Amino acid sequence: MTTTESADTLATHLRRTLDGRWRDVREQTREQLSRHEFAPHYTPNTAIARTKATEQLRILAAAGAAESGFAKSVGGTGDIGAAVTMIEMLAMSDLSLMVKAGVQWGLFGGAIENLGTQRHHDEFIKPLIDLETFGCFAMTETGHGSDVQSIGTTATYDRDTQEFVIHTPDKSCRKDYIGGAAEAAKYAAVFAQLITAGPGEEPESKGVHCFVVQIRDENFGEDLPGVTTFDIGYKGGLPGVDNGRIMFDQVRIPRTAMLNRIADVAEDGTYSSEIENPNRRFFTMLGTLIRGRITVGGSAGAAARVALTIATQYALQRKQFSAPGTDEEVTIMDYLVHQRRLLPLIAKSYALQFAQNELVSKMHDIQSAEDPDADEQRELEGRAAGLKAANTWHATRAIQESREACGGAGYLAENRLIALKADSDVFTTFEGDNVVLTQLVAKELLTAYAHEVRSFGAADWMRFAAETVGDVVKKRTAAAPIIQTLVDSRQDNEEEGSLFNRGTQISMFEDREEYLISTAARRLNGLSKKMSQFDAFNMVQDHILHAATAHIDRVILEAFVAGIDNCEDDDTKELLGQVCDLYALSVLDADKAWFIEHRYISTERSKAITRGINERCRTLRPHAQTLIDGFGIPENLLGAAMLADDEPGEVKESVRT
């Protein structure tokens, strides 16, 4: 086998391993996106970009792309994991297209299916799958982004007419940044405070619920009476998404427009729900819509892989400066500093994709179950929040580094990186601000301590921490037996080679997480005796965020280990092992100050981490092309003129459009 054939074989095995459970869906979507209509384009003109995204969406709908996201009982195929995977893949073509698909089929469609009942399914599901009906997801308000429980839009029940009156009290309560609201959407899934009263009762809020509200005329697309929509205009990116604002002035809708799977209002105004606790009812409602958050994280990861593929291919072509005594210029990928710019980010992309695959698989299994376990559902929500933050922060860094690594060429529109940067930037704050989501992860981790530690003294606390905190950390998220075997084989010594021992790496990740969680809980326990719970939590927010980040890092590493174990080829396993080393050492390197401060490593071992990263970069340099080929980005979806054989300045039409 030639060197080229060997590299191609490695790349094929890498791609198959990285594609995971829904690899067939990924291959089908790659084939679909190979059509010229899906070629990447830089189109800042919003009118043209929106038209193009809608045309692309119609092509996908005609091919049945949306059906997998809906249950068989409502006209779909019921393959939830396939639906999320397909939308993630769209990010390789155009993030505007991915967002439009996510809003139409994931958010609006997901709200109708998961929060509605048969009457809503019959009326809306097939038309929204086929794009006969366009909808939007009206949750976020100008004054309330992450704090959904406090939104101000009201839905007041009028028992005389058996209607809900949807109203926007002031500008802070207008629905804001709503994809589809500026032009396309005829209906909105509106989240509002439900106000009602049964016979003999005073009207009161029953919390946030969802209602289907028609906002535009079917024939001419004009705002209906009482509805005012605004186009928010140019954004930093995503020109193909028609984001808008919506305000309601005493808009009346029938009682049956309430999505009533979780709760309902009778004709006489009586409110009913099988979930009595208002907080649990609210989070149950949001839990059914978790698919959007998972899709955003996965799509950001896909955008990062596209950018890294472009930058690495460019680095393998571009030459700069000659070595002393030679006339031949050096390929910039041969410089260690350039390897350190790109290869650790490639390694993290592999790690995150393995973690994303596990997350999607878990979501599919839970949401496909007839009676899902509540604890597993809550754990899924925490994992989705953490990985969404990790994926989107990684995308922001990886795309920026890729742009800089390509110099001035990376700043040209024809080379796509500035569009990826602009389009993905908002991903860190929509579907949940990343800092808020990271706090959510921390709160989930600390839930185990909520009641037990309240009255503990020092001795009781230490005993509790020793017996319980480790159990929280050692609740393996992937391939538990394999990981335990690796941990048992760790090398607890100062030898440089021990840093390449997988058990040692896992143990260092676990030790950090265990310490941060236990000490955060202990600080909260002490502070809560002196001040309010809010003030206590506020005092330790930096600590809490660090604990959550450590947990997410450990989850990602475990997923990488499991991914390597699932690989079917020994040579590919070996290569993935080296990539995993680079990921693990890069994480340790980023937090070396903490490890040294808490005496988990010596200064000499800290230096060894740096040397280990350099060593892995040199080892992986010959495989740079193979590693990005393993991402499986079709050549036609790179959209970077600088990678083509054309003369400089000769821009392909598909790029210029």
C-alpha positions as CSV (number, residue, x, y, z in Angstrom):
1,M,0.0,0.0,0.0
2,T,1.4,3.4,-1.0
3,T,1.7,6.3,1.5
4,T,-1.2,8.0,-0.2
5,E,-3.3,4.9,-0.1
6,S,-2.5,4.4,3.6
7,A,-3.4,8.0,4.4
8,D,-6.7,7.7,2.5
9,T,-7.5,4.5,4.5
10,L,-6.7,6.2,7.8
11,A,-8.9,9.2,6.8
12,T,-11.8,6.8,5.9
13,H,-11.6,5.1,9.2
14,L,-11.3,8.4,11.0
15,R,-14.4,9.7,9.2
16,R,-16.5,6.6,9.9
17,T,-15.5,6.6,13.6
18,L,-16.2,10.3,14.0
19,D,-19.5,10.1,12.1
20,G,-20.8,7.8,14.8
21,R,-24.2,6.2,15.2
22,W,-25.9,8.2,12.4
23,R,-23.0,7.9,9.8
24,D,-25.5,6.9,7.1
25,V,-27.4,10.1,7.7
26,R,-24.2,12.1,7.5
27,E,-23.2,10.5,4.1
28,Q,-26.7,11.1,2.7
29,T,-26.5,14.7,3.8
30,R,-23.1,15.1,2.3
31,E,-24.4,13.8,-1.0
32,Q,-27.4,16.1,-0.8
33,L,-25.2,19.1,-0.1
34,S,-23.0,18.3,-3.1
35,R,-25.7,19.9,-5.3
36,H,-24.6,23.3,-6.7
37,E,-27.5,25.0,-5.0
38,F,-25.8,24.4,-1.6
39,A,-22.3,25.7,-2.6
40,P,-21.1,28.2,0.1
41,H,-21.6,31.8,-0.8
42,Y,-20.9,35.2,0.7
43,T,-24.1,37.2,0.3
44,P,-24.4,40.2,2.6
45,N,-27.5,41.4,0.8
46,T,-30.2,40.2,3.2
47,A,-33.0,40.0,0.5
48,I,-30.9,37.8,-1.7
49,A,-29.5,35.7,1.2
50,R,-33.0,35.1,2.7
51,T,-34.4,34.1,-0.7
52,K,-31.5,31.7,-1.2
53,A,-31.9,30.1,2.2
54,T,-35.6,29.6,1.7
55,E,-35.0,28.0,-1.7
56,Q,-32.5,25.6,-0.2
57,L,-34.9,24.8,2.6
58,R,-37.6,23.9,0.0
59,I,-35.1,21.5,-1.7
60,L,-34.5,19.8,1.6
61,A,-38.2,19.6,2.4
62,A,-39.0,18.1,-1.0
63,A,-36.4,15.4,-0.3
64,G,-38.1,14.5,3.0
65,A,-35.3,15.9,5.2
66,A,-37.6,17.0,7.9
67,E,-39.6,13.9,8.5
68,S,-37.1,12.1,10.7
69,G,-37.6,14.8,13.4
70,F,-41.3,13.9,14.0
71,A,-42.9,10.9,15.5
72,K,-44.6,8.3,13.3
73,S,-47.9,9.1,14.9
74,V,-47.8,12.6,13.5
75,G,-46.5,11.8,10.0
76,G,-42.7,11.5,10.5
77,T,-40.3,8.6,10.8
78,G,-39.4,9.1,14.5
79,D,-35.6,9.2,14.2
80,I,-34.8,12.1,16.4
81,G,-31.1,11.5,16.3
82,A,-31.1,11.5,12.5
83,A,-33.0,14.9,12.5
84,V,-30.4,16.6,14.8
85,T,-27.5,15.1,12.8
86,M,-28.9,16.3,9.5
87,I,-29.4,19.9,10.7
88,E,-25.9,19.9,12.2
89,M,-24.5,18.9,8.8
90,L,-26.2,21.9,7.1
91,A,-23.7,24.1,9.0
92,M,-21.1,22.9,6.5
93,S,-23.0,24.6,3.7
94,D,-24.5,27.8,5.3
95,L,-25.3,28.6,8.9
96,S,-28.3,30.7,7.8
97,L,-29.8,27.6,6.3
98,M,-29.0,25.6,9.5
99,V,-30.7,28.2,11.6
100,K,-33.8,28.4,9.3
101,A,-34.2,24.6,9.4
102,G,-33.7,24.6,13.1
103,V,-36.3,27.3,13.7
104,Q,-38.9,25.8,11.3
105,W,-38.6,22.1,12.1
106,G,-36.8,22.0,15.4
107,L,-38.2,24.9,17.4
108,F,-41.6,25.8,15.9
109,G,-42.3,22.2,14.9
110,G,-40.9,20.8,18.1
111,A,-43.1,23.1,20.2
112,I,-46.2,22.0,18.2
113,E,-45.4,18.3,18.6
114,N,-44.0,18.2,22.1
115,L,-46.2,20.8,23.8
116,G,-49.4,20.4,21.7
117,T,-51.9,17.6,21.5
118,Q,-53.7,15.8,18.6
119,R,-55.7,18.8,17.5
120,H,-52.5,20.8,17.0
121,H,-50.7,17.9,15.3
122,D,-53.5,17.5,12.9
123,E,-53.6,21.2,11.9
124,F,-49.9,22.0,11.8
125,I,-47.4,19.1,11.6
126,K,-47.7,18.1,7.9
127,P,-48.0,21.7,6.6
128,L,-44.9,22.8,8.6
129,I,-42.9,19.7,7.5
130,D,-43.8,20.5,3.8
131,L,-43.2,24.3,4.3
132,E,-46.8,25.0,3.4
133,T,-46.9,26.8,6.8
134,F,-43.9,28.8,8.1
135,G,-43.6,29.4,11.8
136,C,-41.4,31.0,14.4
137,F,-40.5,30.5,18.0
138,A,-41.4,33.5,20.1
139,M,-39.8,33.0,23.5
140,T,-37.0,35.6,23.9
141,E,-38.0,39.1,24.9
142,T,-36.1,42.4,24.8
143,G,-35.9,42.5,28.6
144,H,-35.8,38.7,29.2
145,G,-33.3,36.5,27.4
146,S,-32.1,33.7,29.7
147,D,-34.7,34.4,32.4
148,V,-37.6,32.8,30.6
149,Q,-39.7,32.4,33.8
150,S,-39.9,36.2,34.1
151,I,-41.1,37.1,30.5
152,G,-43.7,39.8,30.5
153,T,-46.0,38.9,27.5
154,T,-49.4,37.9,28.9
155,A,-52.1,35.4,27.8
156,T,-55.3,36.3,29.8
157,Y,-58.2,34.0,29.5
158,D,-61.6,35.6,28.8
159,R,-64.3,33.0,29.8
160,D,-67.1,35.0,28.2
161,T,-65.7,34.5,24.8
162,Q,-63.5,31.5,25.6
163,E,-60.5,33.2,24.2
164,F,-57.0,34.1,25.3
165,V,-55.9,37.7,25.0
166,I,-52.2,38.0,24.0
167,H,-50.7,41.3,25.0
168,T,-47.3,43.0,25.2
169,P,-47.4,45.3,28.2
170,D,-44.3,47.4,27.2
171,K,-41.3,47.4,24.9
172,S,-39.2,45.3,27.3
173,C,-41.8,42.5,26.7
174,R,-41.7,42.5,22.9
175,K,-40.6,39.3,21.4
176,D,-37.1,40.0,20.1
177,Y,-34.6,38.4,17.7
178,I,-37.2,35.9,16.5
179,G,-36.0,34.0,13.4
180,G,-38.7,34.1,10.8
181,A,-40.6,37.0,12.4
182,A,-39.4,39.6,10.0
183,E,-40.9,38.0,6.8
184,A,-41.6,34.4,6.4
185,A,-43.5,33.2,9.5
186,K,-47.3,33.2,9.4
187,Y,-47.6,31.6,12.8
188,A,-45.7,32.0,16.1
189,A,-45.3,29.7,19.0
190,V,-45.7,32.4,21.7
191,F,-44.5,31.9,25.3
192,A,-46.5,34.0,27.7
193,Q,-47.6,34.3,31.3
194,L,-51.0,32.5,31.5
195,I,-53.5,34.4,33.6
196,T,-56.8,32.7,34.3
197,A,-59.4,32.1,37.0
198,G,-61.9,29.3,37.6
199,P,-65.5,30.0,39.0
200,G,-65.2,32.0,42.2
201,E,-61.5,32.6,41.9
202,E,-59.4,35.7,41.3
203,P,-57.3,35.8,38.1
204,E,-53.7,34.8,38.7
205,S,-50.7,33.8,36.7
206,K,-50.1,30.1,36.3
207,G,-46.6,30.6,34.9
208,V,-45.2,30.5,31.3
209,H,-47.1,28.5,28.7
210,C,-47.1,28.3,24.9
211,F,-49.8,29.4,22.5
212,V,-50.0,29.2,18.7
213,V,-50.8,32.7,17.3
214,Q,-51.3,33.6,13.7
215,I,-49.3,36.8,13.1
216,R,-49.8,37.3,9.3
217,D,-52.4,37.1,6.7
218,E,-52.2,33.9,4.7
219,N,-52.6,35.6,1.3
220,F,-50.6,38.8,1.4
221,G,-48.3,38.3,4.4
222,E,-49.6,41.5,6.1
223,D,-49.6,41.8,9.9
224,L,-52.9,40.8,11.4
225,P,-54.9,43.3,13.5
226,G,-53.2,43.9,16.9
227,V,-49.9,42.3,15.7
228,T,-46.9,44.5,14.8
229,T,-43.7,42.9,13.4
230,F,-40.4,44.6,12.8
231,D,-37.4,43.6,10.8
232,I,-34.4,44.0,13.1
233,G,-32.2,44.6,10.0
234,Y,-28.5,43.9,9.6
235,K,-26.8,41.7,12.1
236,G,-23.2,40.7,12.6
237,G,-23.9,37.7,10.4
238,L,-26.6,35.2,9.4
239,P,-28.0,37.4,6.6
240,G,-30.3,34.6,5.4
241,V,-32.3,34.6,8.6
242,D,-35.1,37.1,8.8
243,N,-34.9,37.9,12.5
244,G,-37.6,40.2,13.7
245,R,-39.5,41.6,16.7
246,I,-43.2,41.0,17.5
247,M,-45.6,43.1,19.7
248,F,-49.2,42.1,20.5
249,D,-52.0,44.6,21.3
250,Q,-54.9,42.6,22.9
251,V,-54.8,39.9,20.2
252,R,-57.5,37.4,20.7
253,I,-57.0,33.7,19.9
254,P,-59.3,30.7,20.6
255,R,-58.9,28.6,23.8
256,T,-57.8,25.7,21.7
257,A,-54.7,27.6,20.5
258,M,-53.1,26.8,23.8
259,L,-50.6,24.0,23.5
260,N,-52.1,21.9,26.2
261,R,-50.1,18.7,26.6
262,I,-48.7,19.7,30.0
263,A,-51.5,21.9,31.2
264,D,-54.9,23.1,30.1
265,V,-57.6,25.7,30.7
266,A,-61.3,24.5,30.7
267,E,-64.1,26.6,29.2
268,D,-64.9,28.0,32.6
269,G,-61.3,29.1,33.2
270,T,-60.3,26.3,35.5
271,Y,-56.6,25.5,35.2
272,S,-55.4,22.0,35.4
273,S,-52.1,20.1,35.1
274,E,-50.8,16.7,36.2
275,I,-47.6,18.5,37.3
276,E,-48.6,20.4,40.5
277,N,-45.2,22.1,41.2
278,P,-45.0,25.3,39.0
279,N,-41.2,25.1,38.8
280,R,-41.2,21.5,37.8
281,R,-43.9,22.2,35.2
282,F,-41.9,25.0,33.7
283,F,-38.7,22.9,33.4
284,T,-40.6,20.0,32.1
285,M,-41.9,22.2,29.3
286,L,-38.4,23.5,28.5
287,G,-37.0,20.0,28.7
288,T,-39.1,18.9,25.8
289,L,-37.4,21.6,23.7
290,I,-33.8,20.6,24.4
291,R,-33.2,19.6,20.8
292,G,-32.6,23.1,19.7
293,R,-29.7,23.6,22.2
294,I,-28.1,20.3,21.2
295,T,-28.4,21.3,17.5
296,V,-26.8,24.7,18.0
297,G,-23.8,23.1,19.8
298,G,-23.3,20.5,17.1
299,S,-23.6,23.0,14.3
300,A,-21.0,25.3,15.9
301,G,-18.7,22.3,16.1
302,A,-19.3,21.6,12.3
303,A,-18.5,25.3,11.5
304,A,-15.3,25.0,13.5
305,R,-14.3,21.9,11.5
306,V,-14.9,23.6,8.2
307,A,-12.7,26.6,9.3
308,L,-9.9,24.3,10.6
309,T,-10.0,22.3,7.3
310,I,-9.6,25.5,5.3
311,A,-6.8,26.9,7.5
312,T,-4.9,23.6,7.6
313,Q,-5.1,23.0,3.8
314,Y,-3.9,26.5,3.3
315,A,-1.0,25.9,5.8
316,L,0.0,22.8,3.8
317,Q,0.2,24.9,0.6
318,R,1.5,28.2,1.7
319,K,5.3,28.7,2.0
320,Q,7.1,31.5,3.8
321,F,10.7,32.2,4.6
322,S,13.6,29.9,3.7
323,A,15.8,27.9,6.1
324,P,19.4,29.1,6.3
325,G,21.6,27.6,3.6
326,T,18.7,26.8,1.3
327,D,16.7,28.6,-1.4
328,E,13.5,26.7,-0.8
329,E,10.8,28.3,1.3
330,V,9.3,26.4,4.2
331,T,5.7,25.2,4.3
332,I,4.2,27.1,7.2
333,M,2.7,23.9,8.6
334,D,6.3,22.8,9.3
335,Y,6.7,25.6,11.8
336,L,6.1,24.4,15.4
337,V,4.3,27.7,16.2
338,H,1.8,27.1,13.4
339,Q,1.3,23.5,14.4
340,R,0.5,24.7,17.9
341,R,-2.0,27.1,16.5
342,L,-4.0,24.5,14.6
343,L,-3.4,21.0,15.8
344,P,-4.6,21.4,19.4
345,L,-7.8,22.9,18.0
346,I,-8.2,20.0,15.6
347,A,-7.7,17.6,18.5
348,K,-10.4,19.5,20.5
349,S,-12.7,19.3,17.5
350,Y,-12.4,15.5,17.5
351,A,-13.0,15.4,21.2
352,L,-16.1,17.6,21.0
353,Q,-17.5,15.6,18.1
354,F,-17.2,12.3,20.0
355,A,-19.0,14.0,23.0
356,Q,-21.6,15.5,20.7
357,N,-22.3,12.0,19.2
358,E,-22.9,10.6,22.7
359,L,-25.1,13.5,23.6
360,V,-27.3,13.0,20.5
361,S,-27.5,9.3,21.1
362,K,-28.6,9.8,24.7
363,M,-31.2,12.4,23.7
364,H,-32.5,10.0,21.0
365,D,-32.9,7.1,23.4
366,I,-34.5,9.3,26.2
367,Q,-36.9,11.1,23.9
368,S,-37.8,7.9,22.1
369,A,-38.7,6.1,25.3
370,E,-42.3,5.8,26.3
371,D,-41.6,6.6,30.0
372,P,-38.2,8.3,30.2
373,D,-36.4,8.4,33.5
374,A,-36.6,11.8,35.2
375,D,-33.1,11.7,36.5
376,E,-31.7,10.8,33.1
377,Q,-33.7,13.6,31.5
378,R,-32.3,16.1,34.0
379,E,-28.7,14.8,33.4
380,L,-29.3,15.2,29.7
381,E,-30.3,18.8,30.1
382,G,-27.2,19.5,32.1
383,R,-25.0,17.7,29.5
384,A,-26.6,19.6,26.7
385,A,-26.0,22.9,28.4
386,G,-22.4,22.2,29.0
387,L,-21.6,20.9,25.6
388,K,-23.4,23.7,23.9
389,A,-21.2,26.1,25.8
390,A,-18.0,24.1,25.0
391,N,-18.8,23.7,21.3
392,T,-19.7,27.3,20.7
393,W,-16.8,28.8,22.6
394,H,-14.5,26.4,20.7
395,A,-16.0,27.5,17.4
396,T,-15.4,31.2,18.2
397,R,-11.8,30.5,19.1
398,A,-11.1,28.0,16.3
399,I,-12.6,30.1,13.5
400,Q,-10.7,33.2,14.7
401,E,-7.4,31.3,14.9
402,S,-8.1,29.8,11.5
403,R,-8.7,33.3,10.1
404,E,-5.5,34.7,11.6
405,A,-3.5,31.6,10.5
406,C,-4.4,32.5,6.9
407,G,-3.2,36.1,7.2
408,G,-4.7,38.6,4.8
409,A,-6.1,35.8,2.6
410,G,-8.3,34.7,5.5
411,Y,-9.8,38.2,5.6
412,L,-11.1,38.0,2.0
413,A,-14.7,37.1,1.6
414,E,-13.9,34.7,-1.2
415,N,-12.1,32.5,1.4
416,R,-15.2,32.0,3.6
417,L,-13.6,32.4,7.0
418,I,-15.0,35.8,7.7
419,A,-18.5,34.6,6.9
420,L,-18.0,31.6,9.3
421,K,-16.8,34.0,11.9
422,A,-19.7,36.4,11.5
423,D,-22.4,33.7,11.3
424,S,-21.2,31.6,14.2
425,D,-20.5,34.5,16.7
426,V,-24.0,34.7,18.0
427,F,-24.1,31.0,18.8
428,T,-22.4,31.7,22.1
429,T,-25.4,33.6,23.3
430,F,-28.5,32.1,21.6
431,E,-30.2,29.0,22.8
432,G,-28.8,30.1,26.2
433,D,-25.9,32.4,27.1
434,N,-22.9,30.3,27.7
435,V,-22.0,31.7,31.1
436,V,-25.6,31.1,32.3
437,L,-25.6,27.5,30.8
438,T,-22.3,26.8,32.6
439,Q,-23.9,27.9,35.9
440,L,-26.8,25.5,35.1
441,V,-24.2,22.7,34.8
442,A,-22.7,23.6,38.2
443,K,-26.1,23.8,39.9
444,E,-26.9,20.3,38.6
445,L,-23.7,19.0,40.0
446,L,-24.3,20.6,43.4
447,T,-27.9,19.4,43.6
448,A,-26.7,16.2,45.4
449,Y,-25.6,18.4,48.3
450,A,-28.7,20.6,48.7
451,H,-30.2,18.9,51.7
452,E,-27.5,16.7,53.2
453,V,-24.9,19.4,54.0
454,R,-27.2,22.0,55.5
455,S,-26.4,21.2,59.2
456,F,-23.0,19.5,58.8
457,G,-20.1,20.4,61.0
458,A,-16.5,20.2,59.8
459,A,-16.0,16.5,60.6
460,D,-19.4,15.5,59.2
461,W,-18.7,17.5,56.0
462,M,-15.3,15.9,55.5
463,R,-16.7,12.4,55.9
464,F,-19.6,13.2,53.5
465,A,-17.2,14.7,50.9
466,A,-14.9,11.7,51.0
467,E,-17.8,9.3,50.5
468,T,-20.0,11.2,48.1
469,V,-18.1,13.7,46.0
470,G,-16.0,11.0,44.4
471,D,-19.1,9.1,43.5
472,V,-20.5,12.2,41.7
473,V,-17.3,12.6,39.7
474,K,-16.9,8.9,39.1
475,K,-20.3,8.5,37.6
476,R,-18.9,7.6,34.2
477,T,-20.5,9.3,31.3
478,A,-19.1,6.9,28.7
479,A,-17.4,3.5,28.5
480,A,-17.2,3.1,32.3
481,P,-15.4,-0.2,32.4
482,I,-12.7,0.9,29.9
483,I,-12.1,4.1,31.8
484,Q,-11.8,2.4,35.1
485,T,-9.3,0.0,33.7
486,L,-7.3,2.9,32.4
487,V,-7.4,4.8,35.7
488,D,-6.2,1.6,37.5
489,S,-3.2,1.6,35.2
490,R,-2.3,5.2,35.8
491,Q,1.3,6.2,36.5
492,D,1.6,8.4,39.5
493,N,5.1,9.6,39.1
494,E,7.1,12.6,37.7
495,E,8.4,10.8,34.7
496,E,7.6,12.7,31.5
497,G,6.2,9.7,29.8
498,S,3.5,9.3,32.4
499,L,1.7,12.3,30.9
500,F,1.0,10.2,27.9
501,N,-0.6,7.5,30.1
502,R,-4.4,7.7,29.5
503,G,-5.1,6.7,33.1
504,T,-2.9,9.5,34.4
505,Q,-4.7,12.0,32.2
506,I,-8.2,10.8,33.3
507,S,-7.2,10.9,37.0
508,M,-5.9,14.5,36.7
509,F,-9.2,15.5,35.1
510,E,-11.1,13.7,37.8
511,D,-9.0,15.0,40.7
512,R,-9.5,18.6,39.6
513,E,-13.3,18.2,39.2
514,E,-13.7,16.4,42.5
515,Y,-11.7,19.0,44.4
516,L,-13.6,21.9,42.8
517,I,-17.0,20.5,43.3
518,S,-16.4,19.5,47.0
519,T,-14.8,22.8,47.9
520,A,-17.5,24.8,46.1
521,A,-20.2,22.9,48.1
522,R,-18.3,23.4,51.3
523,R,-18.0,27.1,50.7
524,L,-21.7,27.4,49.9
525,N,-22.5,25.4,53.0
526,G,-20.5,27.8,55.2
527,L,-21.7,31.0,53.5
528,S,-25.4,30.0,53.5
529,K,-25.3,30.2,57.3
530,K,-24.3,33.8,57.2
531,M,-26.2,35.2,54.2
532,S,-29.0,34.5,51.8
533,Q,-28.7,31.6,49.3
534,F,-28.5,34.2,46.5
535,D,-25.7,36.1,48.1
536,A,-23.9,32.9,48.9
537,F,-24.1,31.7,45.3
538,N,-23.0,35.1,44.0
539,M,-19.9,35.0,46.3
540,V,-18.6,31.8,44.7
541,Q,-19.7,32.2,41.1
542,D,-16.1,32.0,39.8
543,H,-15.5,28.8,41.8
544,I,-18.8,27.4,40.5
545,L,-18.0,28.1,36.9
546,H,-14.6,26.5,37.2
547,A,-16.1,23.4,38.7
548,A,-18.6,23.1,35.8
549,T,-15.9,23.6,33.2
550,A,-13.8,20.9,34.8
551,H,-16.8,18.6,34.7
552,I,-17.4,19.3,31.0
553,D,-13.7,18.7,30.2
554,R,-13.9,15.3,31.9
555,V,-17.1,14.4,30.0
556,I,-15.4,15.3,26.7
557,L,-12.3,13.3,27.5
558,E,-14.4,10.2,28.5
559,A,-16.3,10.5,25.2
560,F,-13.0,10.6,23.3
561,V,-11.8,7.4,25.1
562,A,-15.0,5.7,24.2
563,G,-14.8,6.9,20.6
564,I,-11.3,5.4,20.3
565,D,-12.5,2.1,21.7
566,N,-15.3,2.0,19.0
567,C,-12.8,2.5,16.2
568,E,-12.5,-0.6,14.0
569,D,-8.9,-0.2,12.8
570,D,-5.8,-0.5,14.9
571,D,-3.7,2.0,13.0
572,T,-6.5,4.6,13.3
573,K,-6.9,3.8,17.0
574,E,-3.2,4.6,17.5
575,L,-3.5,7.9,15.6
576,L,-6.6,8.8,17.6
577,G,-4.8,8.0,20.8
578,Q,-2.1,10.6,19.8
579,V,-4.8,13.2,19.0
580,C,-6.4,12.4,22.4
581,D,-3.1,13.0,24.1
582,L,-2.9,16.4,22.5
583,Y,-6.5,17.3,23.6
584,A,-5.9,16.2,27.2
585,L,-2.5,17.9,27.5
586,S,-3.9,21.1,26.0
587,V,-6.7,21.2,28.7
588,L,-4.1,20.6,31.4
589,D,-1.9,23.3,30.0
590,A,-4.7,25.8,30.0
591,D,-5.3,25.3,33.7
592,K,-1.7,24.7,34.8
593,A,-1.9,27.6,37.3
594,W,-4.6,25.8,39.2
595,F,-2.8,22.5,39.3
596,I,0.4,24.2,40.6
597,E,-1.5,26.3,43.1
598,H,-3.2,23.3,44.6
599,R,0.0,21.2,44.4
600,Y,-1.3,18.6,42.0
601,I,1.7,19.1,39.8
602,S,5.2,20.4,40.3
603,T,6.7,23.2,38.2
604,E,8.9,20.6,36.5
605,R,5.8,18.5,35.6
606,S,4.2,21.7,34.3
607,K,7.1,22.2,32.0
608,A,6.7,18.6,30.9
609,I,3.2,19.3,29.8
610,T,4.5,22.0,27.4
611,R,7.1,19.6,26.1
612,G,4.4,16.9,25.7
613,I,2.3,19.2,23.6
614,N,5.2,20.1,21.4
615,E,6.0,16.4,21.0
616,R,2.5,15.5,20.0
617,C,2.4,18.4,17.5
618,R,5.5,17.1,15.8
619,T,4.2,13.6,15.8
620,L,0.9,14.6,14.3
621,R,2.3,17.0,11.7
622,P,2.7,14.3,9.0
623,H,-0.9,13.4,9.5
624,A,-2.3,16.9,9.3
625,Q,-4.1,16.4,6.0
626,T,-5.4,13.0,7.1
627,L,-6.9,14.5,10.3
628,I,-8.8,17.1,8.4
629,D,-9.9,14.6,5.8
630,G,-11.3,12.7,8.7
631,F,-13.7,15.6,9.4
632,G,-15.4,14.6,6.1
633,I,-16.0,18.1,4.8
634,P,-16.8,17.7,1.0
635,E,-14.4,19.6,-1.2
636,N,-17.3,21.6,-2.7
637,L,-18.3,22.9,0.7
638,L,-15.0,24.5,1.6
639,G,-15.8,27.5,-0.6
640,A,-12.3,29.0,-0.3
641,A,-10.8,30.3,-3.5
642,M,-7.3,30.3,-2.1
643,L,-7.3,26.5,-2.0
644,A,-8.2,26.2,-5.7
645,D,-5.8,25.9,-8.6
646,D,-7.0,29.2,-10.1
647,E,-4.8,32.2,-10.5
648,P,-4.8,34.6,-7.5
649,G,-7.8,36.9,-7.7
650,E,-9.7,34.5,-10.0
651,V,-12.9,34.0,-7.9
652,K,-15.2,31.1,-8.5
653,E,-18.8,32.2,-9.3
654,S,-20.2,30.1,-6.5
655,V,-18.1,32.0,-4.0
656,R,-18.7,35.5,-5.3
657,T,-22.5,35.1,-5.6
